[in-house]
Amino acid sequence: MAQSRLFRRGSWPEASRIADILRQETLGGALLLGATLVAIVAANVGDGYASLRDTAFGPDSLHLHLTFGQWASDGLLAIFFFVAGLELKREFVAGDLREPSRAVLPVVAAVGGMAVPALIFVLVNLGGSLDGWAIPTATDIAFALAVLAVISSHLPSGLRTFLLTLAVVDDLLAIIIIAVVYTKTLHVEYLLLAAIPLAAFTILVQRRVRSWWLLLPLAALVWGLVHASGVHATVAGVLLGFAVPVLRRDGSNGTGLAEHFEHRFRPLSSAVAVPVFAFFSAGVAIDGWSGLTDALSEPITLGIIAGLFLGKTIGVFGATWLVATFTRAELDDDLEWLDVLGLAMLAGVGFTVSLLIGELAYGVGSATDEHVKTGVLVGSLVSAVGAALILRARNRVYREIAAREGRDDDGDGIPDVFQ
């Protein structure tokens, strides 16, 4: 009986596309890490960091008198979500998510990887505040891919494809949670007004118009009206990304407008928007060893750490194993369950969206906000280290297999089957 295959060796253009994304996200992960370290140092050497983060500017009449921190989370991060929207639509129209048989495992893994961390957070915080239940549900693809790229030279390409697809679904679910759960006040009139420039933007991009002087003002207007409506402004980025066509006008699978925009905006997202957001969001005032131990004793902090490390590992691995065991779906022939375990642990590297949800749940600058940041940073670090240990060992295994089989036709030291 023929069984469905979720991962097949892709064409060279698809492999090249994944390689390009990996290179860009690796750089983005390094910049994100650097911005985080600078923020932590700055937050612990005086009041300058908090003063800068809380300094407000902008026209109040347009609901845009925002602090630097808010401009980073509501404004710059919209660029990140615009790129996420482009990637989401591309996967649904022309990628792995177009075929249910290929998408079922990473999709179910993503759902399990969000449900179990949320459940763990709730169990740890029973009797306390449950507003942050969604904080440990997110995976930071920039950090996760950076870790994978550093430790991987011989791991199967199916592992990267699995992680990319899982992250795409994870982003979609996180966007829905932000829009539905963390919208506290809704001004419908502004949301309806936002539909007008969004429709104009959609018509132009559907006609394959690329003129920035037309598209950028419309995009800014959509963003401003969505922000004024009470819905988090990053949702505007997703809606704009969804409006961009993936296929060419003739319906072929060549480089469409979505891929063109993704190529243009991804460096801005990974090199500017996300690191700046990290700088203004990751600065946790540790207050010495006693402050750190106090934070680590708080249920909210423990719930986030347990959710990211244990919840993601159990959710992603458990959901994948259940589906592969009790349905006709199966893993790529090149993958082993230890590989999936390492990937599941790597999915616990939550950062950008986790910090954003923490701000939406508990506000900025409060004691709870400091506990959220500590939980996200520690949980992500533990997950990254655990995943690195497993995947590093697996990388050695695959390197030894390749050496025994002597597969390296192009002489670059990497077996061709893994390129």
C-alpha positions in Angstrom: 0.0 0.0 0.0 1.5 3.3 -1.0 1.9 5.8 1.8 1.9 9.6 1.5 5.2 11.3 1.5 5.4 14.6 3.2 8.9 15.6 2.1 10.4 14.9 -1.3 13.6 16.2 -2.6 12.7 19.6 -4.1 13.8 21.2 -7.3 17.0 23.2 -7.4 15.2 26.6 -7.3 13.4 25.5 -4.2 16.6 24.3 -2.5 18.3 27.6 -3.5 15.4 29.6 -2.0 15.6 27.8 1.3 19.4 28.3 1.3 18.9 32.0 0.7 16.4 32.3 3.6 18.8 30.4 5.9 21.6 32.8 5.1 19.5 35.8 5.7 17.9 34.5 8.9 21.3 33.4 10.2 22.5 37.0 9.9 19.2 38.2 11.4 19.6 35.8 14.3 23.1 37.1 15.0 21.9 40.7 15.0 18.9 39.8 17.2 21.3 38.2 19.7 23.5 41.2 19.6 20.6 43.6 20.2 19.4 41.5 23.1 22.8 41.5 24.8 23.1 45.3 24.4 19.6 45.8 25.8 20.3 43.6 28.9 23.5 45.5 29.6 21.8 48.9 29.0 18.9 48.0 31.3 21.3 47.3 34.2 23.6 50.3 34.0 21.3 53.1 35.1 18.0 54.6 34.1 18.9 55.8 30.6 17.5 52.7 28.9 14.1 52.9 30.5 14.0 56.7 29.9 14.8 56.2 26.2 12.3 53.3 25.8 9.5 55.4 27.4 10.1 58.7 25.6 7.0 59.4 23.5 6.7 61.4 20.2 4.3 61.7 17.3 1.0 63.3 16.6 -1.5 62.7 19.3 -4.4 63.7 17.1 -3.7 60.7 14.9 -3.4 58.3 17.8 0.3 58.1 17.1 1.9 59.7 20.2 3.9 56.6 21.0 7.0 55.8 22.9 10.1 54.5 21.2 9.2 51.0 22.5 5.7 51.3 21.0 7.0 52.5 17.7 9.3 49.5 17.6 6.6 46.9 18.5 3.7 48.5 16.7 5.6 50.1 13.8 8.8 48.4 12.9 7.5 45.0 13.8 4.7 45.4 11.2 7.5 45.0 8.6 8.4 41.7 10.1 4.8 40.6 9.9 4.5 41.9 6.4 7.3 39.5 5.4 5.6 36.8 7.4 2.4 37.4 5.5 4.2 37.1 2.2 5.8 33.9 3.3 2.5 32.5 4.6 0.7 33.2 1.3 3.5 31.8 -0.8 3.4 28.6 1.2 -0.4 28.3 0.9 -0.4 29.1 -2.9 2.8 27.5 -4.2 4.6 25.8 -1.3 4.3 22.8 1.0 1.1 24.0 2.6 -0.7 23.7 -0.8 -0.7 19.9 -0.6 -2.4 18.5 2.5 -0.4 15.3 2.3 2.9 17.1 2.5 1.8 19.7 5.1 -0.1 17.5 7.6 2.9 16.6 9.9 4.4 20.1 10.3 0.9 21.6 10.6 -0.1 19.2 13.4 3.3 19.7 15.0 2.8 23.4 15.0 -0.6 23.1 16.6 0.7 20.7 19.2 3.6 23.0 19.8 1.3 25.8 20.7 -1.4 23.9 22.7 0.9 22.0 25.1 3.0 25.1 26.1 -0.2 27.1 26.7 -1.6 24.2 28.9 1.7 24.0 30.9 1.6 27.8 31.5 -2.0 27.6 32.7 -1.2 24.6 35.0 1.8 26.4 36.6 -0.2 29.6 37.1 -3.5 28.2 38.4 -4.9 30.7 40.9 -2.8 33.5 39.5 -2.7 35.6 36.3 -3.4 33.6 33.1 -3.2 36.6 30.7 0.1 35.4 29.4 -0.9 31.9 28.4 0.1 32.5 24.8 3.6 33.8 25.6 5.4 30.3 25.3 3.5 29.3 22.2 5.6 31.2 19.7 8.8 30.0 17.9 11.4 32.6 16.8 12.4 31.4 13.3 15.3 33.8 13.1 17.0 32.4 16.2 16.0 28.8 15.5 17.4 28.9 12.0 20.5 30.6 13.2 21.1 27.8 15.7 20.4 25.2 13.1 22.8 26.8 10.6 25.6 27.0 13.1 25.5 23.3 14.1 24.4 21.8 10.8 26.7 20.8 8.0 25.4 17.3 7.3 21.8 17.2 8.7 19.2 16.2 6.1 17.5 19.0 4.2 14.1 17.6 5.3 14.8 18.8 8.8 15.2 22.4 7.6 12.0 22.1 5.5 10.1 20.7 8.4 11.2 23.6 10.6 10.4 26.3 8.0 6.9 24.9 7.5 6.3 24.5 11.2 7.4 28.1 11.7 5.0 29.4 9.0 2.0 27.7 10.6 3.2 28.9 14.0 3.3 32.5 12.7 -0.2 32.2 11.4 -1.6 30.9 14.7 0.3 33.6 16.6 -1.2 36.3 14.3 -4.7 35.0 15.0 -4.1 34.9 18.7 -2.8 38.5 18.7 -5.8 39.8 16.7 -8.5 37.9 18.6 -7.3 37.6 22.2 -5.2 40.7 22.7 -7.5 43.3 21.2 -9.0 44.9 24.2 -10.8 47.9 22.7 -12.1 47.8 19.1 -13.1 50.9 17.2 -14.9 49.4 14.2 -15.1 52.7 12.3 -11.3 52.9 11.9 -11.2 49.2 10.9 -13.8 49.9 8.2 -11.9 52.9 7.0 -8.7 50.8 6.8 -10.5 48.6 4.2 -10.4 51.5 1.7 -6.6 51.9 1.3 -6.2 48.1 1.8 -8.5 47.6 -1.2 -6.6 50.2 -3.3 -3.3 48.5 -2.3 -4.7 45.1 -3.3 -5.9 46.3 -6.7 -2.6 47.9 -7.5 -0.5 44.8 -6.5 -2.9 42.5 -8.3 -2.1 44.6 -11.4 1.6 44.0 -10.6 2.2 47.7 -9.8 5.6 48.0 -8.0 5.7 51.9 -7.7 6.8 52.6 -4.1 5.4 56.1 -4.2 1.9 54.6 -4.7 2.1 51.5 -2.4 4.0 52.9 0.6 1.5 55.7 1.4 -1.4 53.3 1.1 0.4 50.8 3.3 1.2 53.5 5.9 -2.5 54.5 5.9 -3.7 51.0 6.4 -1.2 50.6 9.3 -2.3 53.9 10.9 -6.0 53.1 10.7 -5.6 49.5 12.0 -3.5 50.9 14.9 -6.3 53.5 15.7 -8.9 50.7 15.6 -7.4 49.0 18.7 -6.3 45.9 16.7 -2.6 45.4 17.1 -0.9 47.3 14.2 1.2 44.3 13.2 -2.0 42.7 11.8 -1.9 45.4 9.1 1.4 44.0 7.9 -0.1 40.5 7.6 -3.1 41.8 5.7 -0.9 43.7 3.3 1.3 40.7 2.8 -1.8 38.5 2.0 -2.9 41.0 -0.6 0.3 40.5 -2.8 0.0 37.9 -5.6 2.3 34.9 -5.5 2.0 33.7 -9.1 2.9 35.6 -12.2 0.1 37.2 -14.2 0.1 34.1 -16.5 -0.3 31.8 -13.5 3.1 30.2 -13.7 5.3 29.5 -10.7 8.1 31.9 -11.6 9.3 34.8 -9.5 6.0 36.6 -8.6 5.4 39.9 -6.9 5.3 38.3 -3.4 8.7 36.8 -3.8 10.0 40.1 -5.2 8.7 42.0 -2.2 10.0 39.3 0.2 13.5 39.6 -1.4 13.3 43.4 -0.9 11.9 43.6 2.6 13.4 40.6 4.3 16.8 42.3 4.9 15.0 45.3 6.3 13.0 43.1 8.6 15.9 40.9 9.8 18.6 43.5 10.0 16.6 46.5 11.3 13.0 46.0 12.4 13.5 42.8 14.5 16.8 43.8 16.2 15.5 47.3 17.1 12.3 45.7 18.5 14.6 43.3 20.5 16.6 46.2 21.8 13.6 48.0 23.2 11.8 44.8 24.4 14.5 42.5 25.8 16.1 44.9 28.3 15.4 43.2 31.6 16.7 44.8 34.8 18.1 41.8 36.7 19.0 43.6 39.9 21.8 41.2 40.8 21.7 37.5 41.7 18.9 38.0 44.2 16.8 39.7 41.6 17.4 36.8 39.2 16.5 34.2 41.7 13.4 36.1 42.7 12.3 36.3 39.1 12.9 32.6 38.6 10.7 31.8 41.6 7.7 33.6 40.1 5.0 31.3 38.6 4.8 33.4 35.4 8.5 33.1 34.8 8.4 29.3 35.5 5.4 28.8 33.4 7.1 30.5 30.4 10.3 28.5 30.8 8.5 25.2 31.2 6.2 26.1 28.3 9.0 26.9 26.0 11.3 24.0 26.9 9.0 21.2 28.0 5.8 22.3 26.2 7.3 22.8 22.8 9.4 19.6 23.0 6.4 17.5 24.1 3.9 19.3 21.8 5.9 19.2 18.6 7.4 15.7 19.1 4.3 14.2 20.5 1.9 15.5 17.8 4.3 14.4 15.1 4.7 10.9 16.5 1.0 10.4 17.0 0.1 11.4 13.4 3.0 9.4 11.9 2.0 6.4 14.0 -1.8 6.3 13.6 -2.2 7.7 10.1 -0.6 7.0 6.7 1.6 10.1 6.9 5.3 9.5 7.4 8.5 11.3 7.8 11.1 11.8 5.1 13.2 8.6 4.7 16.3 10.5 5.6 15.0 11.6 9.1 15.1 9.7 12.4 13.0 10.4 15.5 16.0 11.7 17.3 16.2 14.4 14.6 12.6 15.3 15.3 13.3 15.5 19.0 16.1 18.0 18.4 13.9 20.0 16.1 11.0 20.0 18.7 13.4 21.3 21.3 14.7 23.9 18.9 11.1 25.1 18.4 11.2 26.3 22.1 13.5 29.2 21.1 10.7 31.8 21.4 11.7 35.4 21.3 10.2 38.1 19.1 6.5 37.1 19.1 6.8 35.8 22.7 8.1 39.2 23.9 5.4 41.0 21.9 2.6 38.9 23.4 4.1 39.5 26.9 3.9 43.2 26.3 0.3 42.9 25.2 -0.6 40.7 28.1 1.0 42.6 31.0 2.1 46.0 29.7 5.6 47.5 29.5 7.8 48.4 32.4 5.9 46.5 35.1 7.5 43.9 37.5 5.5 41.3 35.6 7.0 42.5 32.4 10.5 41.9 33.8 9.5 38.4 34.8 8.1 37.7 31.3 11.4 38.8 29.7 13.4 36.7 32.1 11.2 33.7 31.3 11.5 34.2 27.6 15.3 34.6 27.7 16.0 31.7 30.0 13.5 29.3 28.3 14.9 30.2 24.8 18.5 29.7 26.0 17.7 26.3 27.6 15.9 25.2 24.5 18.7 26.3 22.2 21.4 24.5 24.3 19.3 21.3 24.5 18.6 21.3 20.8 22.2 22.0 20.0 23.4 19.1 22.0 21.1 16.6 20.3 21.4 18.0 16.7 25.2 18.3 17.1 25.4 14.6 17.9 23.1 13.8 15.0 25.2 15.9 12.7 28.3 13.8 13.6 26.3 10.7 12.8 25.3 11.9 9.4 28.9 13.1 8.7 30.3 9.6 9.5 27.7 8.0 7.3 28.6 10.3 4.4 32.3 9.6 5.0 31.8 5.9 4.9 29.8 6.1 1.7 32.2 8.6 0.2 29.6 10.9 -1.4 31.1 14.2 -2.3 31.0 14.7 -6.1 31.7 18.4 -6.1 34.7 18.2 -3.7 33.4 20.8 -1.2 33.6 18.4 1.8 29.8 18.1 2.1 28.1 15.0 0.7 25.9 15.9 -2.3 22.9 14.1 -0.9 22.7 16.7 2.0 23.1 19.8 -0.1 
